[in-house]
Amino acid sequence: MELIVEIFYDVGGRSSHKKRVRPFPGQTYSPSYRVWCSKALRESKGIGSLHMVRVSLVHQPQGDPYLRIGVDEPWIAVSENDARQFIVARKKCNA
């Protein structure tokens, strides 16, 4: 599934890594959903930048489900306007 994600600085989060990734608001998954991805890729992106990526939902026997970005998946930079248009178009297709 394609998803728009945002790079953000997580102050007070569970992880010792403060640069994190979350779903951009208005999509199937809320910004509170955890996203796993390569630390190197995450660190190479700017805070506040938006990217279209392919994610998979991971269910684990214990703990909450999370989204995973494969290490070989491309990160396509998008503007906030493009992200909002993508979300509106996706909602129209699913209506």
VOKOL-588535 format. One line per field, with one value per atom (N, C-alpha, C, O, CB): residue number from 1; x, y, z. Coordinates in Angstrom, 1 decimal, decimal comma. Each point is the difference from the previous one (the first is absolute). Glycine has a CB too. Layout:
N
num = (NUM; ...)
xx = (X; ...)
yy = (Y; ...)
zz = (Z; ...)
***
This chain:
95
num = (1; 1; 1; 1; 1; 2; 2; 2; 2; 2; 3; 3; 3; 3; 3; 4; 4; 4; 4; 4; 5; 5; 5; 5; 5; 6; 6; 6; 6; 6; 7; 7; 7; 7; 7; 8; 8; 8; 8; 8; 9; 9; 9; 9; 9; 10; 10; 10; 10; 10; 11; 11; 11; 11; 11; 12; 12; 12; 12; 12; 13; 13; 13; 13; 13; 14; 14; 14; 14; 14; 15; 15; 15; 15; 15; 16; 16; 16; 16; 16; 17; 17; 17; 17; 17; 18; 18; 18; 18; 18; 19; 19; 19; 19; 19; 20; 20; 20; 20; 20; 21; 21; 21; 21; 21; 22; 22; 22; 22; 22; 23; 23; 23; 23; 23; 24; 24; 24; 24; 24; 25; 25; 25; 25; 25; 26; 26; 26; 26; 26; 27; 27; 27; 27; 27; 28; 28; 28; 28; 28; 29; 29; 29; 29; 29; 30; 30; 30; 30; 30; 31; 31; 31; 31; 31; 32; 32; 32; 32; 32; 33; 33; 33; 33; 33; 34; 34; 34; 34; 34; 35; 35; 35; 35; 35; 36; 36; 36; 36; 36; 37; 37; 37; 37; 37; 38; 38; 38; 38; 38; 39; 39; 39; 39; 39; 40; 40; 40; 40; 40; 41; 41; 41; 41; 41; 42; 42; 42; 42; 42; 43; 43; 43; 43; 43; 44; 44; 44; 44; 44; 45; 45; 45; 45; 45; 46; 46; 46; 46; 46; 47; 47; 47; 47; 47; 48; 48; 48; 48; 48; 49; 49; 49; 49; 49; 50; 50; 50; 50; 50; 51; 51; 51; 51; 51; 52; 52; 52; 52; 52; 53; 53; 53; 53; 53; 54; 54; 54; 54; 54; 55; 55; 55; 55; 55; 56; 56; 56; 56; 56; 57; 57; 57; 57; 57; 58; 58; 58; 58; 58; 59; 59; 59; 59; 59; 60; 60; 60; 60; 60; 61; 61; 61; 61; 61; 62; 62; 62; 62; 62; 63; 63; 63; 63; 63; 64; 64; 64; 64; 64; 65; 65; 65; 65; 65; 66; 66; 66; 66; 66; 67; 67; 67; 67; 67; 68; 68; 68; 68; 68; 69; 69; 69; 69; 69; 70; 70; 70; 70; 70; 71; 71; 71; 71; 71; 72; 72; 72; 72; 72; 73; 73; 73; 73; 73; 74; 74; 74; 74; 74; 75; 75; 75; 75; 75; 76; 76; 76; 76; 76; 77; 77; 77; 77; 77; 78; 78; 78; 78; 78; 79; 79; 79; 79; 79; 80; 80; 80; 80; 80; 81; 81; 81; 81; 81; 82; 82; 82; 82; 82; 83; 83; 83; 83; 83; 84; 84; 84; 84; 84; 85; 85; 85; 85; 85; 86; 86; 86; 86; 86; 87; 87; 87; 87; 87; 88; 88; 88; 88; 88; 89; 89; 89; 89; 89; 90; 90; 90; 90; 90; 91; 91; 91; 91; 91; 92; 92; 92; 92; 92; 93; 93; 93; 93; 93; 94; 94; 94; 94; 94; 95; 95; 95; 95; 95)
xx = (0,8; -0,8; 0,9; 1,0; -2,9; 1,5; 0,8; -0,6; -1,2; 1,7; 0,4; -0,3; 0,9; 1,2; -2,0; 0,3; 0,8; 0,5; -0,8; -0,5; 2,6; 0,6; 0,7; 0,4; -0,2; 0,0; 0,6; 1,2; -0,1; -2,1; 3,3; 1,1; -0,1; -0,3; 1,8; -1,4; -0,2; 1,0; 0,6; -3,0; 2,5; 0,9; -0,8; -0,9; 2,5; -1,4; -0,9; 0,7; 0,8; -1,7; 0,4; 0,5; -0,9; -1,2; 2,1; -0,2; -0,8; -0,5; -0,8; 0,3; 0,8; -0,5; 0,7; 1,0; -1,6; 0,1; 0,6; 1,4; 0,8; -3,1; 2,6; 1,2; 1,1; -0,2; -1,1; 2,5; 1,2; 0,4; 0,7; 0,1; -1,4; 0,2; -1,0; -1,2; 2,2; -0,7; -0,9; -0,6; -1,1; 2,3; -0,5; -0,5; -0,9; 0,5; 1,5; -3,3; -1,0; -0,8; 0,1; -0,2; -0,7; -0,9; -1,4; -0,2; 2,1; -2,9; -1,4; -0,8; 0,4; -0,1; -1,5; -0,9; -0,5; -0,3; -0,5; 0,7; -0,5; -1,5; -0,7; 2,5; -2,4; -1,4; -0,9; 0,3; 0,3; -1,8; -1,1; 0,0; -0,8; 0,9; 0,8; 0,0; -0,6; -0,5; 2,6; -2,0; -0,5; 0,6; -0,7; 0,4; 1,6; 0,7; 0,3; 0,5; 0,5; -1,3; 0,1; 1,5; 0,8; -3,0; 2,6; 1,4; 0,5; 1,2; -1,6; -0,4; 0,5; 0,5; 0,6; -2,2; 1,3; 0,5; 1,5; 0,6; -2,8; 2,8; 1,4; 0,4; -0,6; 0,7; 1,1; 0,5; 1,4; 0,8; -2,3; 1,8; 1,4; 0,6; -0,6; 0,1; 1,8; 0,7; 1,5; 0,4; -2,3; 2,7; 1,5; 0,4; -0,5; 0,7; 0,6; 0,5; 0,8; -0,2; 0,3; 0,7; 0,8; -0,9; 0,3; 1,5; -2,8; -1,0; -0,7; -0,1; -0,2; -0,1; -0,8; 1,0; -0,5; -0,9; 2,6; 0,9; 0,4; 0,4; 0,5; -1,0; 0,4; -1,1; 0,3; 1,1; -2,5; -1,2; -0,1; 0,4; -1,6; 0,7; -0,1; -1,3; -1,0; 2,3; -1,2; -1,1; -1,1; 0,2; 1,3; -2,7; -1,2; -0,2; -1,0; 1,4; 0,6; -0,2; -1,0; -0,2; 2,6; -3,1; -1,0; 0,4; 0,7; -2,5; 1,4; 0,5; -1,2; -0,7; 3,2; -2,6; -0,9; 0,8; 1,1; -2,6; 1,0; 0,8; -1,0; -1,2; 3,0; -1,3; -0,9; 0,3; 1,1; -1,0; -1,2; 0,1; -0,8; -0,9; 1,1; 0,1; -0,8; -0,3; 0,7; 0,4; -2,3; -0,5; 0,6; -0,2; -1,9; 2,7; 0,6; -0,8; -0,1; 2,4; -2,8; -0,6; 0,9; 0,6; -2,9; 2,6; 0,9; -0,8; -1,1; 3,0; -1,5; -0,8; -0,2; -1,0; 2,0; 0,0; -0,1; 0,3; 1,0; -0,3; -1,5; 0,2; -0,9; -0,8; 3,2; -2,3; -0,8; 0,5; 1,2; -1,8; -0,4; 0,5; 0,7; -0,1; -1,8; 2,7; 0,8; 0,1; -0,2; 1,5; -0,8; 0,2; 1,5; 0,8; -2,8; 2,3; 1,4; 0,3; -0,7; 0,8; 1,0; 0,5; 1,2; 1,0; -1,8; 0,7; 1,1; 1,3; 0,0; -1,7; 2,8; 1,3; 0,3; 0,8; 0,0; -1,4; 0,2; -1,0; 0,0; 1,2; -2,2; -1,1; 0,4; 0,8; -2,4; 1,2; 0,4; -0,8; -1,1; 1,7; 0,0; -0,6; -0,2; 1,0; 0,0; -2,2; -0,2; -0,5; -1,0; 0,4; 1,5; -0,3; -1,2; -0,1; 2,5; -3,4; -1,2; -0,2; 0,5; -1,5; 0,4; -0,4; -1,2; -0,7; 1,7; -1,3; -1,2; -1,3; -0,9; 2,1; -1,1; -1,2; -0,2; -1,1; 1,5; 0,7; -0,1; -0,5; -0,8; 2,7; -1,4; -0,5; -1,5; -0,7; 3,0; -2,8; -1,4; -0,8; -1,1; 1,6; 0,0; -0,7; 0,0; -1,1; 1,8; 0,4; 0,0; -1,0; -0,7; 3,1; -2,6; -0,9; -1,4; -0,9; 2,5; -2,0; -1,3; -0,3; -1,1; 1,3; 0,7; -0,2; -0,2; -0,8; 2,2; -0,6; -0,2; -1,3; -0,7; 3,1; -2,9; -1,4; -1,1; -0,9; 1,8; -0,7; -1,0; 0,0; -1,1; 1,4; 0,8; 0,1; -0,6; -0,6; 2,7; -2,0; -0,5; -1,5; -0,6; 2,9; -2,9; -1,4; -0,9; -1,3; 1,9)
yy = (-1,2; 1,2; 1,2; 0,1; -1,3; 2,2; 1,3; 0,9; 0,0; -0,3; 1,0; 0,9; 1,2; -0,1; -1,9; 3,1; 1,2; 0,0; -0,1; 1,4; -1,2; 0,1; 1,3; 0,7; -3,2; 2,9; 1,2; -0,3; -0,9; 2,2; -0,6; -0,2; 1,1; 1,1; -2,0; 0,4; 1,0; -0,3; -1,1; 1,3; 0,7; -0,1; -0,4; 0,8; 0,9; -2,8; -0,6; 0,3; -0,8; -1,0; 2,8; 0,3; -0,7; 0,1; 2,2; -3,1; -0,7; -1,3; -0,6; 2,7; -2,6; -1,3; -1,2; 0,2; 0,9; -2,3; -1,2; -0,3; -0,6; -0,3; 1,3; -0,4; 1,0; 1,1; -2,1; 0,4; 0,9; 0,8; 0,9; -2,6; 1,3; 0,7; 1,1; -0,4; -1,7; 3,3; 1,1; 0,4; 0,5; 0,3; -1,1; 0,2; -1,2; -1,1; 2,6; -1,2; -1,1; 0,2; 1,1; -1,5; -0,6; 0,1; -0,3; -0,9; 0,2; 1,4; -0,2; 0,2; 0,7; 0,0; -1,3; 0,2; 1,5; 0,6; -3,0; 3,0; 1,4; -0,1; -0,9; 1,6; 0,3; 0,0; -0,1; 0,4; 0,9; -2,0; -0,1; -1,3; -0,1; 2,5; -3,3; -1,3; -1,1; 0,2; 0,6; -2,0; -1,2; -0,1; -0,4; -0,7; 1,3; -0,1; 1,4; 0,9; -3,1; 2,3; 1,3; 0,3; -0,9; 0,6; 1,6; 0,3; -0,7; 0,0; 2,2; -2,7; -0,7; -1,4; -0,7; 2,0; -1,8; -1,4; 0,0; 0,9; -1,3; -0,7; -0,1; -0,5; -0,8; 0,2; 1,2; -0,4; -0,4; 0,7; 0,9; -2,9; -0,5; 0,3; -0,3; -1,5; 2,2; 0,2; 0,0; 0,0; 1,3; -1,3; 0,0; 1,3; 1,1; -2,5; 1,3; 1,2; 0,9; 1,2; -2,5; 0,7; 0,8; 0,8; 1,2; -2,9; 1,1; 0,7; 1,1; 1,2; -3,2; 1,7; 1,0; 1,2; 1,1; -3,0; 1,6; 1,0; 0,9; 1,2; -2,7; 1,0; 0,7; 1,0; 0,8; -2,7; 1,9; 0,8; 1,2; -0,1; -1,9; 3,1; 1,2; 0,0; -0,5; 1,8; -0,7; 0,1; 0,8; 1,0; -1,0; -0,5; 0,6; -0,4; 0,4; 1,5; -2,6; -0,5; -1,0; -0,8; 1,3; -0,6; -0,9; -0,9; 0,4; 1,2; -2,9; -1,0; -1,0; -0,4; 0,7; -0,7; -1,1; -1,3; -0,1; 1,6; -2,4; -1,3; -1,1; 0,1; 1,0; -2,3; -1,2; -0,7; -0,2; -0,2; 0,2; -0,6; -1,3; -0,3; 2,6; -3,1; -1,2; 0,0; 0,5; -1,8; 0,8; 0,0; -1,3; -1,1; 2,4; -1,2; -1,1; -0,3; 0,9; -0,4; -1,7; -0,4; -0,9; -1,0; 1,1; 0,2; -0,8; -0,7; 0,5; 1,0; -2,7; -0,8; 0,8; -0,1; -2,0; 2,9; 0,8; 1,4; 0,3; -2,2; 2,8; 1,4; 0,5; -0,7; 0,5; 1,5; 0,7; -0,3; -0,2; 1,9; -1,7; 0,0; 1,3; 1,0; -2,6; 1,5; 1,2; -0,1; -1,0; 1,2; 0,9; 0,1; -0,2; 0,5; 1,0; -2,2; -0,2; 0,5; -0,3; -1,7; 2,7; 0,4; -0,9; 0,1; 2,4; -3,2; -0,9; 0,8; 1,1; -2,7; 1,0; 0,7; 0,3; 0,9; -2,1; 0,5; 0,3; 0,8; 0,3; -2,4; 2,6; 0,8; 1,4; 0,6; -2,0; 2,0; 1,4; 0,9; -0,2; -0,4; 1,7; 1,1; 1,2; 0,5; -1,2; 1,0; 1,0; 1,3; 0,0; -1,7; 2,7; 1,3; 0,6; 0,1; 0,2; 0,2; 0,7; 1,3; 0,1; -2,3; 3,1; 1,3; -0,3; -1,0; 2,4; -0,5; -0,1; 0,1; -0,8; 1,8; -0,2; 0,1; -1,3; -0,5; 2,9; -3,0; -1,3; -1,1; -0,8; 1,5; -0,7; -0,9; 0,1; -1,0; 1,1; 1,1; 0,2; -0,5; -0,6; 2,6; -1,7; -0,4; -1,6; -0,5; 2,7; -2,8; -1,5; -0,5; -1,0; 1,1; 0,5; -0,5; 0,2; -0,9; 1,4; 0,6; 0,3; -1,0; -0,6; 3,0; -2,6; -1,0; -1,4; -0,7; 2,2; -1,9; -1,3; -0,2; -1,1; 1,0; 1,1; -0,1; -0,1; -0,7; 2,0; -0,6; 0,0; -1,4; -0,6; 3,0; -3,1; -1,3; -1,1; -1,0; 1,7; -0,4; -1,0; 0,3; -0,8; 0,6; 1,3; 0,3; -0,9; 0,2; 2,2)
zz = (0,0; 0,0; 0,0; 0,7; 0,5; -2,0; 0,0; 1,1; 0,2; -2,7; 3,1; 1,1; 0,0; -0,4; 1,8; -1,0; 0,1; 1,5; 0,9; -2,7; 2,0; 1,3; 0,2; -0,9; 1,0; 1,2; 0,4; 0,9; 0,9; -1,1; 0,0; 0,9; 1,1; -0,2; -1,6; 3,1; 1,1; 1,1; 0,1; -0,7; 1,5; 1,1; 1,2; 0,5; -1,4; 1,5; 1,1; 1,3; 0,5; -2,1; 2,3; 1,3; 1,0; 0,0; -0,7; 1,6; 1,0; -0,4; 0,7; 0,2; -2,1; -0,5; 0,6; 0,8; -2,9; 1,8; 0,6; -0,6; 0,7; -0,4; -1,5; -0,6; 0,4; 0,3; -2,3; 1,9; 0,3; -1,3; 0,1; 1,6; -2,8; -1,3; -0,1; 0,0; -1,1; 1,1; 0,0; -1,3; -0,1; 2,0; -3,0; -1,4; -0,3; -0,2; -0,5; 0,5; -0,2; -1,3; -0,6; 3,1; -2,8; -1,2; 0,5; 0,8; -2,4; 1,1; 0,3; -1,3; -0,9; 3,4; -2,5; -1,1; 0,0; 1,1; -1,0; -1,2; -0,2; 0,3; -0,4; -1,3; 2,4; 0,4; -1,2; -1,1; 3,1; -1,7; -1,0; -0,7; -1,0; 0,8; 0,5; -0,7; 0,8; 1,1; -2,3; 0,7; 0,7; 1,4; 1,0; -3,2; 2,3; 1,3; 0,6; -0,7; -0,1; 2,1; 0,6; 0,3; -0,1; 1,2; -0,9; 0,3; 1,2; 0,2; -1,3; 2,0; 1,2; -0,3; 0,8; 0,5; -2,5; -0,4; -0,1; -0,5; -0,7; 1,7; 0,0; -1,4; -0,7; 3,1; -2,9; -1,3; 0,2; 0,5; -1,7; 0,7; 0,0; -1,3; -1,1; 2,8; -1,7; -1,3; 0,3; 1,2; -2,2; 0,0; 0,2; 0,6; -0,3; -1,7; 3,1; 0,7; -1,0; 0,0; 2,2; -3,1; -0,9; -0,9; -0,3; 0,4; -0,7; -0,8; 0,7; -0,4; -1,0; 2,6; 0,9; 0,3; -0,1; 1,1; -0,7; 0,4; -1,2; 0,2; 1,6; -3,0; -1,2; -0,4; -0,9; 0,2; 1,3; -0,4; 0,9; 1,2; -2,2; 0,6; 0,8; 0,8; -0,4; -1,3; 2,9; 0,9; -0,7; -0,6; 2,7; -2,1; -0,6; -1,5; -0,6; 2,1; -2,0; -1,4; -0,2; 1,0; -1,4; -0,7; -0,3; -1,1; -1,0; 1,7; -0,6; -1,0; -0,3; 1,0; -0,3; -1,9; -0,4; 0,1; -0,7; -0,8; 2,2; 0,2; -0,1; 0,2; 1,2; -1,6; 0,1; 1,3; 0,4; -2,9; 3,2; 1,4; 0,0; -0,8; 1,8; 0,0; 0,3; 1,5; 0,8; -2,7; 2,2; 1,4; 0,6; -0,6; 0,1; 1,7; 0,6; 1,3; 0,9; -1,9; 1,2; 1,2; 0,7; -0,5; -0,5; 2,3; 0,8; 1,1; 0,4; -0,9; 0,9; 1,0; 1,3; 0,6; -1,6; 1,4; 1,2; -0,4; -0,7; 2,2; -1,0; -0,4; -1,1; -0,5; 1,2; -0,9; -1,0; -1,4; -0,2; 1,9; -2,7; -1,4; -0,4; 0,7; -1,2; -0,5; -0,4; -1,6; -0,6; 2,8; -2,8; -1,4; -0,2; 0,8; -1,2; -0,7; -0,3; -1,5; -0,9; 2,5; -1,7; -1,3; -0,3; 0,7; -0,4; -1,4; -0,4; -0,3; -0,4; -0,5; 1,2; -0,2; -1,4; -0,3; 2,3; -3,0; -1,4; -0,6; -1,2; 1,1; 0,9; -0,6; -0,3; 0,9; 0,4; -2,4; -0,3; 0,9; 0,3; -2,7; 2,7; 0,8; -1,0; -0,5; 2,8; -2,7; -1,0; 0,8; 0,6; -2,4; 1,7; 0,7; -0,7; -1,2; 1,8; 0,2; -0,5; 0,8; 1,2; -1,9; 0,1; 0,7; 0,9; -0,2; -1,7; 2,8; 0,8; -0,9; 0,3; 1,7; -3,0; -0,9; -0,8; -0,1; -0,1; -0,3; -0,7; 1,0; -0,4; -1,1; 2,7; 1,0; 0,2; 0,1; 1,1; -1,0; 0,2; -1,2; 0,1; 1,4; -2,7; -1,2; -0,1; -0,4; -0,8; 1,5; 0,1; 0,9; -0,3; -0,2; 1,7; 1,0; -0,5; 0,2; 1,6; -2,4; -0,5; -1,1; -0,1; 0,6; -1,4; -1,1; 0,5; -0,6; -0,9; 2,5; 0,6; 0,6; -0,2; 0,6; 0,3; 0,6; -1,0; 0,2; 1,7; -3,1; -1,0; -0,7; -0,3; -0,1; 0,3; -0,6; 1,0; -0,5; -0,8; 2,5; 1,0; 0,4; 0,8; 0,1; -1,4; 0,3; -0,7; 0,1; 0,4)
***
